[in-house]
Amino acid sequence: MLEYIEEAKRGEQQAFEQIVKHYTEMANAVAYEKLHDFQLAEDVVQEAFTEAYLHIDKLRTPAAFPGWFKAIVERQCYRMLRRKKHSVVPYEDVAQSAVSQLNVTELMERRELQQMVHHTISSLTSNMRIAVQLFYFQGYSIPEISGFLNVSVPVLKKRLYDARRKLKQALPVADLISVFNHLYEGGEGMLHIVNGDHVAEKLRQGVVQGDILVWREVYPHGPVFTNPAETEHRMFRATYLEETIGVPRLEFIQGSEAQEKTLADCHKYKDIVLWFEHDLFDQAMLAYLLDWFSRQSLPGTTLNLLCIGSYPGIELFRGLGQLSPEQLSTISGTWRTIRTEELELGSALWQAYTSPNPAQLQQLLSTDTSALPFAQDAFKHHLAQFPSTFNGLGIVEQTTLAKLQAGTQFTHDLFKHVGNQLHVLGMGDLQYGHILRRMTQGSHPLIELHGAEEILANNGAYMSLQNCEVLMTPFGKRVMEGQEDWVTRNGIDEWYGGVHLQGHDPEWRWDTVGQRIVRRP
């Protein structure tokens, strides 16, 4: 938006039209708060935009526009109150106009709904009312409202929190949310893309307005291709996921197509917000989406990113799913606009992650990746999952044996302790179950599972993470100490992003000393 304001200062009319489009509903809300009349508010806003257009060259900096324009709107309101009287419109004209747009039943339902909400909101203080109008009804982000009202973000969040608490006392929560969703007047609206259903359900509890798209993928597991939408690639990956972690093949294909269809319609949204975390599970997902968006033309859409790796009061932050709706509300609106740097780096990370040559990713990580501050650690841990030069174990297998040696005996406890130590991987239970099963296979297994005979006897490769006893084999002990090499003994047939390692002497390994990927001589 700052670019449009700068262009408008230079006299470019099309840029000012974008400003009008962006700030109209915000200005209407401010004007209505002063005038309590929708028609008068619209008249005032039109006059305010005219005044702003004529004097925008006097604006010192584009960043000052929101507060400057709000002052113009308020000044026009005071002028209106001094000189203007309410005009009288014949009842027949109003009735004819209304019926031409809605049938009588729809009109009555709409009016009753509006009256109920506005009556409830009228009990709030003026500061709370304007915050609710702009955030819930118009769909503006907290940073936008903060700039327009010249109120700090923490103060604005407190007003919204207090408003929600008061409104919930007057209306059932479900009714409150449905009313807000029904009366959402944010024009093109907002699309929130999140990493899981658990987070999505919490966001729907009044935390955000707009549509929510849950992106369902497990990019850290199995074969990943630069263009996963290609039919051949999708079929191959679907079969692999079904065989290794039990994701139904048809369900994966249909789900992928459905979410891609929603993504393809993203041009209809005014704002898109990506909600992600610090771990590999999310960073790979984020890289894919940034790569996809980098190839789209979205002149009327603003891309935003909210990506965190910690939260006050939570010692071990695993992800957004840990946060309550109230805690999510404190970070809602703190997203920042995605710049060209993020798009380019995200695309480069995706290209490197899906490359059959892991040295490409290693080279990229040796450059400046600060545009996406969590990418460096996440993708380095991805490379550390390759079989090591020390004993053929990746970081997950090595950590698992270390926990066994320290006394952990059952799968659920292992998943908890290994997951906590390697939380940067964001590893799910199905992924870990697949790794444990691999550790039991081959002529020289690393571990034995007791109490999981039915699972292991199954001809299929899928193993759910049922709780059973885990014992390290004598061979596993020798491997852990570096006396044996797991891959040399058993061979490997595993995918790491776009890299497929096979055989007893794979092309790539992880050098635990130099902390880097090395190629077989």
C-alpha positions in Angstrom: 0.0 0.0 0.0 2.9 2.4 0.7 3.9 2.1 -3.0 0.4 3.1 -4.1 0.5 6.1 -1.7 3.9 7.2 -3.1 2.6 6.9 -6.7 -0.5 8.9 -5.8 1.7 11.7 -4.4 3.2 11.8 -7.9 -0.3 12.3 -9.3 -1.0 8.8 -10.6 -4.8 8.4 -10.5 -4.9 4.6 -10.7 -2.8 4.4 -7.6 -5.3 6.5 -5.7 -8.1 4.3 -6.8 -6.3 1.4 -5.0 -6.1 3.6 -1.9 -9.8 4.3 -2.1 -10.5 0.5 -2.5 -8.3 -0.3 0.6 -9.5 2.4 3.0 -13.2 2.8 2.2 -14.6 0.4 4.7 -12.2 1.5 7.4 -13.2 5.2 6.8 -16.9 4.2 6.7 -16.6 2.6 10.1 -14.9 5.7 11.6 -17.5 8.0 10.1 -20.5 5.9 11.3 -19.1 5.9 14.8 -19.4 9.7 14.7 -22.6 10.1 12.7 -24.7 7.0 13.5 -26.1 7.1 10.0 -24.8 4.9 7.2 -25.8 7.2 4.3 -24.2 10.3 6.0 -21.1 8.3 6.7 -20.8 7.3 3.0 -21.2 10.9 2.0 -18.6 12.0 4.4 -16.1 9.4 3.2 -16.6 10.5 -0.4 -15.8 14.1 0.6 -12.8 12.9 2.6 -11.3 11.0 -0.3 -11.8 14.1 -2.5 -10.0 16.3 0.0 -7.2 13.7 0.4 -6.8 13.4 -3.4 -6.5 17.2 -3.7 -3.9 17.5 -0.9 -2.0 14.3 -0.9 1.0 16.0 -2.3 1.3 17.8 1.0 1.7 14.4 2.8 5.3 14.2 4.0 5.7 10.4 4.2 3.5 7.5 2.8 3.6 5.8 6.2 1.7 8.8 7.7 -1.2 8.4 5.4 -3.5 6.3 7.7 -3.5 8.8 10.5 -3.6 11.8 8.2 -6.6 10.4 6.3 -8.4 9.5 9.5 -8.1 13.1 10.7 -9.7 14.3 7.4 -12.6 11.8 7.9 -13.2 13.1 11.4 -13.0 16.7 10.2 -15.6 16.0 7.5 -17.8 14.4 10.1 -17.8 17.5 12.3 -18.6 19.7 9.2 -21.5 17.4 8.4 -22.9 17.5 11.9 -22.8 21.3 11.8 -24.5 21.9 8.5 -26.4 18.8 7.4 -29.9 17.6 8.4 -31.2 14.2 7.8 -33.1 14.1 4.5 -36.5 12.4 4.4 -37.0 9.7 1.8 -40.5 8.5 0.9 -41.3 5.1 2.3 -42.3 3.8 -1.1 -38.9 4.5 -2.5 -37.1 2.7 0.3 -39.4 -0.3 0.1 -39.1 -0.6 -3.7 -35.3 -0.4 -3.5 -35.1 -3.0 -0.8 -37.5 -5.5 -2.5 -35.6 -5.1 -5.8 -32.5 -6.5 -4.1 -33.9 -9.1 -1.6 -37.1 -10.9 -1.1 -39.1 -10.0 2.0 -38.0 -13.0 4.0 -34.3 -12.4 3.3 -34.7 -8.7 4.1 -36.4 -9.4 7.5 -33.8 -12.0 8.4 -30.9 -9.7 7.5 -32.4 -6.8 9.4 -33.1 -8.9 12.5 -29.5 -10.2 12.4 -28.0 -6.7 12.0 -30.2 -5.3 14.7 -29.2 -8.0 17.2 -25.5 -7.6 16.5 -25.5 -3.8 16.4 -27.6 -3.6 19.6 -25.1 -5.8 21.4 -22.1 -3.9 20.1 -23.7 -0.6 21.0 -23.2 -1.6 24.7 -19.4 -1.5 24.2 -17.3 1.6 24.6 -16.5 3.7 21.6 -12.9 2.4 21.4 -14.1 -1.2 21.5 -16.8 -0.6 19.0 -14.5 0.9 16.3 -12.0 -2.0 16.9 -14.7 -4.6 16.5 -16.1 -2.9 13.4 -12.7 -2.7 11.6 -11.4 -6.1 12.6 -14.4 -8.4 12.5 -16.8 -6.6 10.1 -14.3 -5.1 7.6 -11.5 -7.7 7.9 -8.6 -5.3 8.4 -5.5 -6.6 10.0 -4.4 -5.4 13.4 -1.3 -3.6 12.0 -3.6 -1.7 9.6 -6.1 -0.7 12.2 -3.2 0.3 14.5 -1.8 2.7 11.9 -5.2 4.1 11.0 -6.4 4.8 14.6 -2.9 5.7 15.8 -3.2 3.1 18.6 -0.4 0.7 19.6 -0.9 -3.0 18.7 -0.9 -4.2 22.3 -3.6 -1.6 23.2 -5.7 -2.6 20.2 -5.4 -6.3 21.0 -6.5 -5.6 24.6 -9.6 -3.7 23.2 -10.5 -6.6 21.0 -10.0 -9.1 23.8 -12.2 -7.1 26.2 -14.8 -6.7 23.5 -15.0 -10.4 22.8 -15.3 -11.1 26.5 -18.2 -8.7 26.9 -20.0 -9.9 23.7 -19.7 -13.5 24.8 -21.7 -12.6 27.9 -24.5 -11.3 25.8 -24.5 -13.9 23.0 -23.7 -17.6 22.8 -20.2 -18.2 21.4 -21.5 -20.1 18.4 -24.0 -17.5 17.6 -21.4 -14.7 18.0 -19.0 -16.4 15.5 -21.7 -17.2 13.0 -23.0 -13.6 13.2 -19.6 -12.2 12.6 -19.0 -14.6 9.7 -22.4 -13.8 8.1 -21.9 -10.0 8.4 -18.3 -10.0 7.3 -17.9 -7.0 5.0 -14.3 -7.2 4.1 -14.8 -7.0 0.3 -12.4 -9.5 -1.2 -11.8 -10.9 2.3 -8.9 -12.8 3.7 -7.5 -16.3 3.3 -5.6 -17.9 6.2 -3.4 -20.9 5.2 -2.5 -23.0 8.2 -0.6 -26.2 8.9 -3.2 -28.4 10.5 -6.9 -28.9 11.5 -6.2 -28.3 15.2 -4.9 -24.8 14.5 -7.7 -24.1 12.1 -10.4 -25.0 14.6 -9.0 -22.7 17.2 -8.7 -19.8 14.7 -12.3 -20.3 13.8 -13.3 -19.5 17.4 -13.4 -15.8 16.7 -9.6 -15.4 16.4 -9.7 -14.4 12.7 -12.2 -13.6 10.0 -12.2 -14.9 6.5 -11.6 -18.3 5.0 -9.2 -20.9 6.3 -7.3 -23.4 4.2 -5.6 -26.3 6.0 -2.6 -27.3 3.9 -2.3 -31.1 4.3 1.0 -32.5 3.4 4.0 -34.3 5.0 6.9 -33.0 2.8 9.6 -34.3 5.1 8.5 -37.9 4.4 8.9 -39.7 1.2 9.6 -38.6 -2.4 9.1 -34.9 -3.0 9.2 -33.4 -6.5 9.6 -29.8 -7.6 6.2 -29.9 -9.3 4.2 -32.3 -7.1 1.0 -31.6 -9.1 2.2 -33.6 -12.1 0.1 -36.7 -12.4 3.0 -39.1 -12.5 4.6 -37.5 -9.4 1.4 -37.4 -7.5 0.6 -41.0 -8.2 4.1 -42.1 -7.1 4.0 -40.1 -3.9 0.4 -41.2 -3.1 1.4 -44.9 -3.4 4.5 -44.4 -1.2 2.6 -42.6 1.6 0.0 -45.3 1.6 2.6 -48.0 1.9 4.7 -46.4 4.5 2.5 -44.3 6.8 -1.0 -45.5 5.9 -2.4 -42.4 4.2 -5.1 -43.8 1.8 -3.9 -43.2 -1.7 -7.2 -42.0 -3.1 -7.8 -39.7 -0.1 -4.3 -38.1 -0.6 -4.9 -37.5 -4.3 -8.4 -36.0 -3.9 -7.2 -33.9 -0.9 -4.3 -32.5 -2.8 -6.4 -31.6 -5.8 -9.0 -29.9 -3.6 -6.5 -27.7 -1.7 -4.7 -26.8 -5.0 -8.1 -25.7 -6.4 -8.6 -23.4 -3.4 -5.1 -22.0 -3.8 -5.7 -21.4 -7.5 -8.6 -19.1 -6.6 -6.4 -17.0 -4.3 -6.7 -14.0 -6.5 -10.2 -13.3 -5.2 -8.7 -12.5 -1.7 -7.5 -9.1 -0.6 -5.1 -10.5 1.9 -3.6 -14.0 2.4 -1.9 -14.9 5.6 0.4 -17.9 6.0 0.5 -19.3 9.6 3.6 -21.4 10.1 6.2 -22.6 12.7 9.9 -23.0 13.0 10.2 -26.8 12.3 11.0 -28.7 9.2 7.5 -29.9 8.8 6.3 -26.3 8.4 9.4 -24.8 6.8 9.2 -27.3 3.9 5.5 -26.5 3.5 6.2 -22.8 3.6 8.9 -23.2 1.0 6.5 -24.9 -1.3 3.8 -22.2 -0.9 6.3 -19.4 -1.4 7.6 -21.1 -4.5 4.1 -21.4 -5.8 3.2 -17.8 -5.0 6.4 -16.5 -6.6 5.1 -17.7 -9.9 1.7 -16.0 -9.6 0.5 -12.6 -10.6 -1.6 -11.2 -7.8 -1.8 -7.4 -8.2 -4.8 -7.0 -5.9 -3.6 -9.4 -3.2 -1.2 -8.8 -0.3 0.7 -11.9 1.0 1.5 -12.0 4.7 3.5 -14.3 6.9 3.2 -15.1 10.6 6.0 -17.6 11.6 7.1 -18.1 15.2 9.4 -20.4 17.0 8.5 -19.6 20.6 5.8 -18.2 22.8 6.1 -16.5 26.2 5.6 -18.9 29.1 6.0 -22.0 27.0 9.4 -23.6 27.7 9.4 -26.1 24.9 7.5 -24.6 22.0 6.5 -27.3 19.5 4.0 -25.4 17.4 0.8 -23.2 17.1 -1.3 -26.2 18.1 -0.1 -25.7 21.7 -1.7 -22.3 21.9 -5.2 -21.6 23.1 -7.6 -19.4 21.1 -6.8 -16.6 23.5 -3.1 -17.0 23.0 -3.5 -17.1 19.2 -5.5 -13.9 19.5 -2.4 -12.2 20.9 -0.4 -12.9 17.8 -3.2 -12.5 15.3 -2.5 -9.5 13.2 1.2 -9.4 13.9 2.0 -10.9 10.5 4.2 -9.0 8.2 4.0 -8.5 4.4 5.9 -11.0 2.4 8.6 -9.3 0.4 10.4 -10.3 -2.8 13.3 -11.6 -0.6 11.1 -14.1 1.1 9.5 -15.3 -2.1 12.8 -15.8 -3.8 14.4 -17.6 -0.9 11.4 -19.8 -0.4 11.4 -20.7 -4.0 15.2 -21.4 -3.9 14.7 -23.6 -0.8 12.0 -25.6 -2.5 14.0 -26.1 -5.7 17.0 -27.3 -3.6 15.0 -29.5 -1.2 13.4 -31.3 -4.1 16.7 -31.6 -6.1 18.3 -35.1 -6.4 21.5 -33.4 -5.5 21.6 -32.5 -1.7 24.7 -30.4 -2.3 22.4 -27.8 -3.9 20.6 -27.3 -0.6 23.8 -27.3 1.4 25.2 -24.6 -0.9 22.1 -22.5 -0.4 22.3 -22.8 3.4 25.8 -21.4 3.3 24.4 -18.1 2.0 22.3 -15.5 3.7 18.9 -17.0 4.6 17.9 -14.4 7.2 14.8 -13.5 5.1 13.3 -16.8 6.5 15.0 -17.0 9.9 14.0 -20.5 10.8 14.9 -22.1 7.4 18.6 -22.5 8.2 18.2 -24.8 11.3 15.2 -26.7 9.9 16.9 -27.7 6.6 20.2 -28.5 8.2 18.3 -31.0 10.4 16.9 -32.4 7.2 20.4 -33.1 5.9 21.4 -34.6 9.2 18.8 -37.3 8.6 21.0 -38.8 5.9 23.0 -41.8 6.9 26.1 -40.7 8.6 29.7 -41.4 7.7 30.3 -42.6 11.3 27.9 -45.6 11.4 25.2 -45.2 8.7 22.6 -43.8 11.2 20.7 -40.6 10.6 20.0 -38.2 13.5 16.7 -39.8 14.3 18.0 -43.3 14.5 21.1 -42.2 16.5 19.0 -40.3 19.0 16.6 -43.3 19.3 19.4 -45.6 20.2 20.8 -43.1 22.7 17.4 -42.9 24.4 17.2 -46.7 24.6 20.7 -46.8 26.1 19.6 -44.2 28.7 16.7 -46.4 29.8 13.7 -45.5 27.7 11.9 -48.8 26.9 8.5 -48.1 25.2 7.6 -46.6 21.9 5.4 -43.8 23.2 8.1 -42.7 25.6 10.6 -42.8 22.8 8.5 -40.7 20.5 8.0 -38.1 23.3 11.7 -37.9 24.2 13.1 -38.1 20.7 10.5 -35.7 19.5 11.3 -33.2 22.2 15.1 -33.4 21.5 14.6 -33.1 17.8 11.6 -30.8 17.9 13.0 -28.8 15.0 12.0 -31.7 12.7 8.3 -31.4 13.7 8.2 -35.2 13.3 4.8 -36.9 13.6 4.0 -40.2 15.1 3.4 -41.9 11.7 6.8 -40.8 10.5 8.5 -42.0 13.6 6.6 -45.3 13.4 8.0 -45.8 9.9 11.5 -45.1 11.2 11.2 -47.6 14.0 9.9 -50.3 11.6 12.9 -49.7 9.4 15.2 -50.2 12.4 13.7 -53.7 12.9 14.3 -54.8 9.4 17.1 -56.3 7.4 19.5 -59.1 8.1 21.0 -57.0 10.9 18.2 -55.1 12.8 19.0 -52.3 15.2 16.1 -53.0 17.6 13.4 -55.5 18.4 9.8 -54.6 19.2 8.0 -56.8 21.7 4.2 -56.8 21.7 3.9 -55.6 18.1 4.0 -59.1 16.4 0.8 -58.6 14.5 2.0 -55.3 13.0 5.4 -56.6 12.1 3.8 -59.8 10.6 1.7 -57.7 8.3 2.8 -57.9 4.6 2.2 -54.2 4.2 4.8 -51.7 5.2 2.5 -49.5 7.3 3.1 -49.6 11.1 1.0 -47.5 13.5 2.8 -46.3 16.6 1.3 -48.6 19.1 2.9 -48.7 22.5 5.2 -51.7 22.8 8.5 -52.5 24.4 11.7 -51.7 22.4 15.0 -53.5 22.9 18.3 -52.6 21.3 20.1 -55.6 19.6 23.8 -56.4 20.1 24.3 -55.2 16.5 22.5 -52.0 17.4 25.0 -51.4 20.3 27.9 -52.0 18.0 26.5 -49.6 15.4 25.9 -46.9 18.0 29.6 -47.2 19.1 30.8 -46.9 15.5 32.0 -50.5 15.3 29.5 -51.4 12.5 27.8 -49.5 9.7 24.0 -50.0 9.5 23.7 -49.1 5.8 26.7 -51.1 4.7 25.3 -54.2 6.4 21.6 -53.8 5.5 21.5 -51.5 2.5 19.1 -48.6 2.1 16.1 -47.7 0.0 14.9 -44.4 1.4 13.9 -40.9 0.2 15.2 -37.6 1.7 13.3 -34.8 -0.1 14.2 -35.2 -3.7 17.1 -37.6 -3.0 16.6 -41.3 -3.4 19.4 -43.3 -1.6 19.7 -47.0 -2.5 22.1 -49.9 -2.0 24.9 -50.7 0.4 27.1 -47.8 -0.7 24.8 -44.8 -1.2 26.0 -41.8 -3.1 25.5 -39.3 -0.2 26.2 -39.3 3.5 26.1 -36.9 6.4 29.6 -36.1 7.8 29.0 -35.8 11.6 32.3 -34.2 12.1 32.2 -31.6 9.4 28.4 -31.2 9.8 27.9 -31.4 6.0 26.7 -33.6 3.2 29.6 -35.5 1.4 29.6 -37.5 -1.8 30.9 -41.0 -2.1 34.5 -40.8 -3.6 
